[in-house]
Amino acid sequence: MKNMLKVLIITAALAVNTAVIAAPQTTPAQQTPAVQTQQQTYTTVNALDVVASPSKYLNKFITVKGKFDKFSTLGLDYEPAMRSSEDYITFLIQRPDVVDHNIPLSEMKIFLKRTEAEKHIDLDAGDEIEFSGKVFSNALGDVWMDAEKFTVLTQKAKEETSSEKAPAAK
């Protein structure tokens, strides 16, 4: 019985040793990286199409051009689509279907990291922008989007205040 037990132990040890030797060895250069970076593809869309069908764009990566309206706190800290007011600010674009006065497209909640927003604090209503990101929620039937890229296309000329104007020559 003792001899049979010794034979079983030796056989098992040899089987494990053989499996280790037979396992393919890889060098660090042959290993594939655990995370591969991938460039995201964005689809250019019309803002009114997105707000008309928020479910159609859910979890999609989109690019929108529009006229900046204002920075806001709209939608921040709302539990179903949480973006913290400590880290994010909302910005609104103007409705593209209204041209005689400024009306924000409030059905589109667009979140931008505060650090990025601070770079664009001088934007005025009507400045043209382009932003890209992911629609992450359709809570309340609205579009909730993280802006991952934010570009100012054109800015209106800044008007000089009366104190900045040069005195008239005599």
Secondary structure as UniProt FT lines:
FT   HELIX           2..22
FT   HELIX           28..30
FT   STRAND          43..44
FT   HELIX           47..52
FT   HELIX           54..57
FT   TURN            58..59
FT   STRAND          61..72
FT   TURN            74..77
FT   HELIX           79..81
FT   TURN            85..87
FT   STRAND          88..94
FT   TURN            96..97
FT   TURN            106..107
FT   STRAND          108..113
FT   HELIX           114..117
FT   HELIX           118..120
FT   TURN            121..122
FT   TURN            125..126
FT   STRAND          128..137
FT   HELIX           139..141
FT   STRAND          143..154
FT   TURN            162..164
//
